[in-house]
Amino acid sequence: MKKISLNDTLLEPIEFTKDTSKEKSVYDWLFRWREAVLSNGRGNFGDLIPSKKDFAKYLKVSTGTVQNAIRYLEDEGYFISKQCIGTMIKDPLKKDDELKMFSKKDKTLIEVKKYLILHKYDENEIIPSISELSSEIKTSTNTLRLALNELVQKKVLRKETHKKENVYIINSKIKLNEKEKSSIQEIKSKTLVKILKEKIKKYILENYKTGDKIPTNEELSKLFNVSIRTVNSSMKELNKDKFILSRRGSYGSIFLNTDIKEVKNEKSMFMSNPKSKREIKKSYKYKWENVLENITNYIIKNHEAGDKIPSMKEFASMLNVSVTTIKRAVKELSIAGSIYSQKGKYGGLFITEMPVKEDSYTWLAINPVYFEE
């Protein structure tokens, strides 16, 4: 591999005209330069070409213009750039096995194609303006302009003057490779989830009160005639928004209604018709949460810091629950630093520091009576 010098160039600098853009003129010149270097034996495949800065100085254009022209030629397989090495002449008939880094412009170009396909733009139809499109696909106008110009170069789009403004028009059918097709399906799936999320939200607001248990995911799947997978994704989003709270098994999902300003980030389930604002309906908690509360109350009532407390088997018998449930509650106390376990003949569970009994409000979630009072 050698580096080709501009002194070896046989082509004269470009004479620019009004009929062709600078970028297109530089693109054509670089293509002819490459062919000349290869044909006269002054360069071979794999040789480094002069720097973009040197080309820009020789052609009396900006480095950015040269860079864009080289990128077009890279996309067509005539050059290849490698990090920390430079840009080399490439044989377009040979596949490049190395992963090519995508520029912002390359990614934007793909996003533009996906946007136009998803919104069903047909041939000869004007696409959105640069400012509107940049807002839609979340990219800068400069990067978008480069991507659109490349699509013009590839004859996917054409540029015309319409009502004294430059516009881009679909010139030919937009084609995607397999990877781009796959990403289109992902976008469609996300869009469906977003639509279903709003439908479920509207349905809940119209049919349920704060704290009510709502239909299961399977029931919602049948109600809206969509796959259970789409429902699961939508419910996951509603959980993130704290619009609902979902828990495993028979606990189900509860309508939180975060539109109420007093909503707290609570951990437990909610009740629809409590007898008083301080009452907690224990069936809305996981079993280990109720057990944790009972063990905490027992320790506070019967022991002091440093005391040995009953074993997990004894607690299981005392509270009539499984040892597994006791282990889950004990783990929480251990994480909080309230107790520790010690093995051996004189081992067991010991109190490090007295656990703090959580105020009932901490466990009380949204409940209509509480807010009415």
C-alpha positions in Angstrom: 0.0 0.0 0.0 1.3 3.4 -1.0 0.0 6.9 -0.8 -0.8 8.6 -4.1 0.5 12.1 -4.5 -1.5 14.9 -6.1 1.6 15.5 -8.2 0.8 12.3 -10.0 -2.6 13.7 -11.0 -3.0 14.3 -14.8 -6.3 16.0 -14.5 -6.7 19.8 -14.5 -8.7 21.5 -11.7 -12.5 21.9 -12.3 -14.0 24.7 -14.3 -17.3 25.1 -12.4 -20.5 26.1 -14.3 -23.9 27.2 -13.2 -25.6 24.1 -14.7 -24.0 21.7 -12.2 -23.6 21.9 -8.4 -20.1 22.0 -7.0 -20.7 18.7 -5.2 -21.7 17.0 -8.4 -18.7 18.5 -10.3 -16.3 17.3 -7.6 -17.9 13.9 -7.6 -17.4 13.6 -11.4 -13.8 14.9 -11.2 -12.9 12.4 -8.4 -14.3 9.6 -10.4 -12.3 10.5 -13.5 -9.2 11.1 -11.3 -9.6 7.6 -9.9 -9.9 6.1 -13.3 -6.9 8.0 -14.6 -4.7 6.9 -11.7 -5.6 3.3 -12.1 -5.2 3.3 -15.9 -1.8 4.9 -16.0 -0.4 2.6 -13.3 0.2 5.4 -10.8 -2.1 3.8 -8.3 -3.7 0.4 -7.5 -6.6 -0.9 -5.4 -5.8 -0.5 -1.7 -3.5 2.6 -2.2 -4.2 5.7 -0.1 -5.5 8.7 -1.9 -4.5 12.3 -1.0 -6.2 13.9 2.0 -9.5 15.7 1.6 -7.8 18.9 2.6 -5.3 18.5 -0.2 -8.0 17.8 -2.8 -10.0 20.8 -1.5 -7.0 23.1 -1.9 -6.2 21.8 -5.4 -9.8 22.1 -6.6 -10.5 25.4 -4.7 -13.6 24.1 -2.9 -14.4 23.5 0.8 -13.2 20.3 2.6 -16.9 19.5 3.3 -17.7 19.5 -0.5 -14.8 17.0 -1.1 -15.9 14.9 1.8 -19.5 14.6 0.6 -18.3 13.7 -2.9 -16.0 11.0 -1.5 -18.9 9.6 0.6 -21.0 9.2 -2.5 -18.2 7.3 -4.2 -17.7 5.2 -1.1 -21.4 4.2 -1.1 -20.9 3.1 -4.7 -17.9 1.0 -3.8 -15.1 3.1 -5.5 -13.4 4.2 -2.2 -13.2 2.9 1.3 -12.2 4.8 4.5 -10.6 3.1 7.5 -10.2 4.8 10.9 -6.7 6.0 11.7 -5.6 5.0 8.2 -7.3 7.1 5.6 -9.3 6.7 2.3 -8.2 4.0 -0.2 -9.1 3.1 -3.7 -11.4 0.1 -3.7 -12.4 -2.5 -6.2 -16.2 -2.2 -6.5 -16.4 -5.9 -7.6 -15.0 -7.1 -4.2 -17.1 -7.1 -1.1 -15.8 -5.3 1.9 -15.9 -7.8 4.8 -15.1 -5.1 7.4 -18.0 -3.3 9.2 -18.2 0.3 7.9 -19.0 3.0 10.3 -22.1 5.0 9.4 -22.0 8.8 9.4 -24.8 11.0 10.6 -25.7 11.6 7.0 -25.9 7.9 6.3 -28.2 7.2 9.2 -30.3 10.2 8.2 -30.6 9.0 4.6 -32.0 5.7 5.9 -34.4 7.5 8.2 -35.7 9.6 5.3 -36.3 6.5 3.2 -38.2 4.9 6.1 -40.3 8.0 6.7 -41.3 8.3 3.1 -42.3 4.7 2.8 -44.2 4.7 6.1 -46.1 7.8 5.0 -46.8 6.2 1.6 -45.3 8.9 -0.6 -45.7 8.1 -4.3 -43.7 8.9 -7.4 -43.9 12.6 -8.5 -45.1 13.6 -5.1 -43.5 16.5 -3.2 -42.0 15.5 0.1 -42.1 17.7 3.3 -39.9 20.7 3.5 -36.4 20.4 5.1 -37.5 22.1 8.3 -40.6 19.9 8.6 -38.8 16.7 7.8 -35.8 17.4 10.1 -38.3 17.9 13.0 -40.1 14.6 12.1 -36.9 12.4 12.0 -35.1 14.4 14.7 -31.9 15.5 12.8 -30.3 18.8 11.9 -31.3 20.6 8.7 -27.7 20.5 7.4 -27.4 16.7 7.8 -30.8 16.2 6.3 -29.8 18.4 3.3 -26.8 16.2 2.7 -28.9 13.0 2.8 -31.5 14.5 0.4 -28.8 15.5 -2.0 -27.4 12.0 -2.0 -30.9 10.7 -2.8 -30.9 13.1 -5.7 -27.5 11.9 -6.8 -28.9 8.3 -6.7 -32.0 9.5 -8.7 -34.4 8.5 -5.9 -35.4 12.1 -5.6 -35.3 15.1 -7.9 -35.0 18.7 -7.0 -37.2 21.3 -8.7 -38.4 24.9 -8.2 -42.1 25.0 -7.2 -43.8 28.3 -6.4 -40.4 30.0 -6.2 -39.2 27.5 -3.7 -36.8 24.5 -4.1 -38.6 21.3 -3.4 -37.7 17.6 -3.4 -39.9 15.2 -5.4 -40.1 11.4 -5.4 -38.4 10.4 -8.7 -38.5 6.6 -8.5 -39.7 3.9 -6.2 -37.8 3.8 -2.9 -36.0 0.5 -2.3 -34.8 -0.9 1.1 -32.3 -3.6 1.9 -33.3 -6.5 4.3 -32.0 -4.7 7.4 -33.9 -1.5 6.5 -37.1 -3.6 5.9 -36.7 -5.1 9.3 -36.4 -1.7 11.0 -39.6 -0.6 9.1 -41.5 -3.5 10.8 -40.1 -2.4 14.2 -41.4 1.1 13.6 -44.9 -0.2 12.5 -45.0 -2.3 15.6 -44.1 0.7 17.9 -46.7 2.8 16.2 -49.4 0.1 16.8 -48.4 -0.1 20.5 -48.7 3.7 20.7 -52.2 3.7 19.2 -53.4 0.8 21.4 -52.0 2.5 24.5 -54.2 5.5 23.8 -57.2 3.3 23.2 -56.7 1.4 26.4 -56.2 4.6 28.3 -59.4 6.1 26.9 -61.3 2.9 27.7 -60.1 2.9 31.3 -61.0 6.5 31.9 -64.5 6.0 30.5 -65.3 2.8 32.4 -63.3 2.7 35.7 -62.7 4.8 38.8 -59.4 5.4 40.5 -58.3 2.3 42.3 -60.4 -0.1 40.3 -59.0 -3.4 39.0 -59.1 -3.3 35.2 -59.4 -6.2 32.7 -56.6 -8.6 32.2 -54.3 -8.4 29.2 -56.0 -11.4 27.7 -59.4 -9.7 28.0 -58.0 -6.5 26.5 -56.5 -8.5 23.6 -60.0 -9.9 22.7 -61.7 -6.5 23.3 -59.4 -4.6 20.9 -58.8 -7.6 18.6 -55.0 -7.4 18.7 -52.2 -9.8 19.7 -51.5 -10.4 23.4 -47.9 -9.2 22.7 -49.1 -5.8 21.5 -51.3 -5.5 24.6 -48.4 -6.4 26.9 -46.2 -3.7 25.3 -49.0 -1.1 25.6 -49.6 -2.0 29.3 -45.9 -1.8 29.9 -45.9 1.8 28.6 -49.0 2.6 30.8 -47.1 1.3 33.8 -44.1 3.5 33.0 -46.5 6.5 32.9 -47.9 5.4 36.3 -51.3 5.4 34.8 -51.8 1.8 36.0 -50.0 -0.5 38.4 -49.6 -4.1 37.3 -48.6 -7.0 39.6 -48.2 -10.7 39.1 -50.8 -13.4 39.3 -54.3 -12.7 40.7 -53.3 -9.2 41.8 -53.8 -7.9 38.3 -53.6 -4.3 37.2 -55.1 -1.3 39.0 -56.1 2.1 37.6 -53.9 4.8 39.3 -55.0 7.9 37.4 -51.9 10.1 37.7 -54.0 13.1 36.7 -54.7 13.5 40.5 -52.0 15.9 41.8 -51.7 14.2 45.2 -50.5 10.9 43.7 -47.4 9.5 45.4 -44.9 7.0 44.1 -46.2 4.2 46.3 -45.4 0.5 46.3 -48.6 -1.2 47.1 -52.0 -1.9 45.5 -55.0 0.3 45.7 -58.6 -0.2 46.9 -61.8 1.1 45.3 -64.1 1.3 48.3 -62.2 1.5 51.6 -64.2 1.8 54.9 -61.9 4.7 55.9 -59.0 6.6 54.4 -56.5 4.8 56.6 -57.7 1.3 55.9 -55.5 -0.9 53.8 -57.0 -3.9 52.1 -54.3 -6.5 52.5 -55.4 -8.7 49.6 -54.0 -6.0 47.3 -50.5 -6.6 48.6 -48.1 -9.4 47.8 -48.1 -12.0 50.6 -44.5 -11.3 51.6 -45.4 -7.5 52.0 -48.0 -8.4 54.6 -45.6 -10.8 56.2 -42.9 -8.1 56.3 -45.3 -5.8 58.0 -46.3 -8.4 60.6 -42.7 -9.4 61.4 -41.7 -5.7 61.7 -44.6 -5.1 64.1 -43.6 -8.2 66.1 -40.0 -7.1 66.4 -40.9 -3.6 67.5 -43.4 -4.9 70.1 -41.3 -7.8 71.6 -37.6 -7.1 71.1 -34.8 -4.6 71.2 -31.6 -4.0 69.2 -29.2 -6.9 69.7 -31.9 -9.5 70.5 -32.2 -12.8 68.8 -35.6 -13.2 67.1 -37.5 -16.4 66.1 -36.1 -18.5 63.2 -37.7 -18.4 59.8 -39.4 -21.8 60.5 -40.8 -20.4 63.7 -42.1 -17.3 62.0 -43.6 -19.5 59.2 -45.5 -21.5 61.8 -46.5 -18.4 63.8 -47.9 -16.5 60.7 -49.2 -19.7 58.9 -47.2 -19.0 55.7 -44.4 -20.8 53.8 -40.8 -20.5 54.8 -40.1 -19.1 51.2 -42.5 -16.2 52.0 -40.7 -15.6 55.3 -37.3 -15.6 53.5 -38.5 -12.9 51.1 -39.6 -10.7 54.0 -36.4 -11.4 56.0 -34.3 -10.5 52.9 -36.0 -7.0 52.9 -35.2 -6.5 56.5 -31.6 -7.6 55.9 -31.2 -5.3 52.9 -32.5 -2.4 55.1 -29.8 -3.3 57.7 -32.4 -4.2 60.4 -31.3 -7.8 61.0 -28.5 -10.1 60.2 -28.1 -13.9 60.2 -25.4 -15.9 61.9 -24.5 -19.6 61.3 -23.4 -22.2 63.8 -24.5 -23.5 67.2 -25.3 -20.1 68.6 -26.5 -18.7 65.3 -29.8 -17.4 64.2 -31.4 -14.1 63.3 -30.3 -11.0 65.3 -31.5 -7.4 65.3 -28.9 -5.0 64.1 -31.1 -1.9 64.6 -34.8 -1.6 65.2 -36.8 -1.6 62.0 -39.0 1.5 61.3 -42.7 0.9 61.1 -43.9 2.6 57.9 -46.7 5.0 58.4 -50.0 3.7 57.0 -49.9 6.5 54.5 -46.8 5.0 52.9 -48.8 1.9 52.1 -52.0 3.8 51.3 -52.3 4.4 47.6 -54.8 6.3 45.6 -58.2 5.9 47.2 -61.2 8.0 46.4 -62.3 8.4 50.0 -58.9 9.7 51.0 -59.0 12.4 48.4 -62.6 13.3 49.1 -61.8 13.9 52.7 
